[in-house]
Structures are given as structure tokens and as C-alpha cells.
Amino acid sequence: TFTISNSGIGDLGYSVSDNAPWLAITPVVGNSTAIDDPTEHTVSFSSTGLAAGTHQATITVSDPAADNSPFTIPVTLDVLQPTIEVGSASIGVTALEGQNVENRTLEIWNGTAGAGMDYTIASDVSWMGVTPDSGTSSGPADVQSHTITFASSGLFSGVHQGNLTVTAASGANSPKTIPVTLTLSDGLIVSLDSRNLPAGPVPVWANAGSLGGNFAPQIDMPVAGDVAGIRAVTLDGLNDWFVGPTAPASILGNEPHTLLAWVYNPVVSNIEVVASWGRKGADGGLVSVNHGAGNSIGAVEHGGSASALGWADREEEGIWTHIAYTYDGVGRSTVFVNGAEVDARDHDPLVVLGTATGGNPLPIVIGTQNESNGTRSSGVAGSLSIAVLKIHEGSLGAAAIQERFNREAAAFGRIPANSDYDSDGLTYLQETTLGTDPDKADTDRDGVGDGDEVAAGSDPLDLGSRFEIVSFTHDGDTSTSELTWTSSEGVTYQVKFSDDLKNWSNAGTPVSGEAGTTTATFTEPINGGRRFYRVQVAP
């Protein structure tokens, strides 16, 4: 505000004006009879949209009768522009494949005092988010904290790049981009591959994983040879096993871990150990991955029945098979065959032991288990062939396990899980999960392909389960038609009609299917005395 008064004689009747669109004065006229008769005026500023910097203007007071008219008042407006400041110019995080990275904190503030700043934050990748995704800062002392979250458990190992972008409409340096690098290690500590071994006895099997060391026979010496076209190490189920490096802390206790292997088992017995660590004698103290027929312990043992698993009758004989087991570090074990999950169990957290009862450190063993006293058990020794065996720190996700199977499937004479071998619209993984024949497009031979049956909601394993129209009625007086067809709950259908079997139109809106049959009622006048109807699965 400012005041105007008359310092002379007579009456002062004046007007006030300015020369800037961002400036306004009220009132714009006034009167004063003496120095002690002032009129107050208010100056208003419309600075929104003005560029940062100094802006000049002039207020003019005019009265033709005044000796000093016009009287000018210079106005200076400094427009301050906020600047985006961040606590981290770039962010780098690391984790094991299959794990979610721990949250990170990002601090954001306005680097200009006296200038308010509203801003938003956005991520350009699906595996990274931020909460809250907006904020306000009034200056350097007003620092806002945001939480960066990572959904990295489904990503494969390697380097992943993303960006967080901070945008402030009035910010001098907007937008500001923060690059984020996420590095996922595969955590591969044991990597054994027999395909390049010379034929004959195997005195040592070198570990190519990060744990290093070798696996050596303890009693008899297993032999490498060609098994169904693959060079493999064969264990005889008696005294053939390998003793390897001491199990590291990263796969002991309740730590998450993963084992994958290609095995060939000519005859599957109840329990046949592929690899193990920890020991017997304590519930949850053992990890033993088996290729056995026992549905309670044929796949995984932890030293107690409550946490054991079988292969759900998916174990195979006389063919190269990819098996996998994961433990999530919380209390869930999952097993996979040829890239597909076949069983899982929730149980108490593990306490995998690293020492024998006498205190000696325990090794990782191929082909059998450690007893409580640190010796090896011959009663559960595997009688099978192993070509590839890998142990990972961390729990690999289902997608990562399927990807590893797909990567090597052809080399072992298997169909990759993502292949549609019989061109029926279902992948090999889907076929094995459903139980349909991956070599036959129409497993139940009902004339409808397996993929079409799944899409329609009928059973591709049941000859009597068909997607077909059950009944149709039409009331000529009301032009009302009622159509009933076999259906499945959760599938959306669309009824269509045609007068010439060439041009088809929708009869009503899409219909949500019910279990068994679904009926749709619609009003469509029939021209010429005939009309054709069909039911389709809606896209």
C-alpha cells in the first residue's frame, strides 16, 4: 500500500495509473485537502506466468491543477523461480535375482527461498515406483522425503535401467531426471556341467560357480559317459557321490536359495538324492533335493515331514528332465518340472545347519545327504545321471526358472515351455499344466482343438464337454429370441446373427458365462422368415 496527500493549498483531486499488465492499483482516483488527509491505495501484483528476473513499472499520479503533476512512483518486481534439488543425482541398487530390492528414500526440495514449488515424480519403468508421487516445497529448509519401491523379483539377472523424473511447472530446471541402475546378480554359487567332461571315471568335478572349489568322490568314483545323447555323470546308488565345498552362510539358516538340475533317471525309486546340504537330525536343518517317486519326500526334504514335498506324480523315467526347487526365505518351498510349477508348501522357517554335531563344517554333497555326525548316508544315494546342476543364493522366480528351462530344453531333447508344438494355441507349459497332449492339437478327439476348448471354457480332456448351442426359441409376436449354450464361469460370450451366413452382427451385448450353461435373451426381428445364430468367445 501507499498513501497520497495534498501538501499544498486547495483541493487535490487525482487519478492513479500504471504501465504494466501485472500491476493494479485500487482505488484509481482519490482526493486530499491537506497533508493530514491521506488516501490509501493498494498495489496488487499478478506475477503468475512472468519470467524469472526483475520487472520494472511506473505508477503515475495525475492532477492537472497540481504543481508537480504528474508524479511518478517506480516499481520493481523481482520474480523468484523455484529450482528442483534432489538428494541423489543418480541411484544405484543391487540385489539377487528373484528378490525385491529394499526401499530407498529420495529427498526433494526447492532450492529457491521464498518461491513455492509444486512438483510430481514419475517412473518410466514398471519395476520401480515412488510414494508419494507429488509434493510441495517452500524453500531449501522444506525437504520432502519420498519412498522408492522396487518390484524386481520377476526380473532376470543383469543390469536394468530406469529413470525418475521430477517435474515442477514453474521450476527453472524442470524436468529433472534421476537415472536409476538396478543390478541383479544371479547368485550362482555352484555350477556343474558334465557335457564337456571326458568319458570315464571322474576324479574331480570343478565348480564354475562363485563359491569355487571342487567336488570329489568320497568312496567309489562315478563315471562320465553318454546318456541318451548327453555326456553325463552317472551315480550307481551305492557309494557314488561327490563331496564339495563347505556350504556358505548364504544358503544356511533361513536364507532363500534355489537348485536347478538336468537329470536322467532310468527307474525312479522312493528317494534318490540329487544334491543336499545341511544335515539330518533337526527339523528344517536339511536341504535335500531328490528325484524320487514318494509324494511326501520324493522332491525335497528338510528333515521333517511338515516341510517335505513330492513331485506330484510328475517325475519322469528314461528321459532328460529339468527339475527345480526354490525356498523364499519366509517359509514356502516350491518345486518345478520342465519349467512348470508342480507343487508348493508353506511351512515353518528353515534352520539349515552348517555344522555337524561335533562342530565340523558340513559340505555340499552331490548324490546323498549328510548325517548328523557329518558322515554321508548311503541309504538314500541317487541312482541316476546328472548333466547340469546349479545352486543359487536367493529364490528365483517362476519366470526365471521357466526361462532357464527354455534356454536349454532343445539341447536335452525337450520342447521349450513357450513353444506351441502342435499348433493348438497352447504352449507346452500350458499343455503340461492342463494335462493335455502337447503332440496332439485335439487331445479328447472331439473335433475342437485344445486351445479353442480352453478359450471357450470346455474341458479339452473330456470328449463329452463341448462348446455348443443347446437350445433356441423365438417368439414371432414379440421378436424375442432365447439362446442357450454350454459355457464356463468367467468366460465372456457374444451372440451374433446373420441372414446370409456372410455378414454377422451382434445380438445384444456380451454375456458373462455361467457354470454349465448360459442363456441370453434378445429382441431381433427376423426378416424373410429365417436367421442364423452363433456364439463366440468375446475378445
Protein Blocks (a to p, Z undefined) as FASTA:
>chain_A
ZZdddfbecjdddddddfbfkbccddfbdcdfbfklccdddddddfehpacddddddddd
ddfkbmkbccdddddddddddddddfbfbdcddddehiacdddddddddfbghiacdddd
ddfbfkbccddfbdcdfbjklccdddddddfklpccdddddddddddfklmkbccddddd
ddddehiabdcdfklpcedddfbccdfbfnlpadddfkbccddddeehiacdddehlagc
cddddddfklgcjbccddddddddfbacfbdcfbdedjehiehiaccddddfbfklmmbc
ghiaklgccehhpacehiacddddddehlopacddeehiafbdcddddddddfbdfkopa
cdddehiacdfkopacfklcccdddfbdcddehjddfklmmmmmmmmmmmnopacfkbcf
konopafklmmmnopafkbfblnonopafklmmmnopafkbmklccddfbdcddfklopa
cddddddehiacdddddfklmaccdehjdddddehiacdddddddehhiacddddddZZ
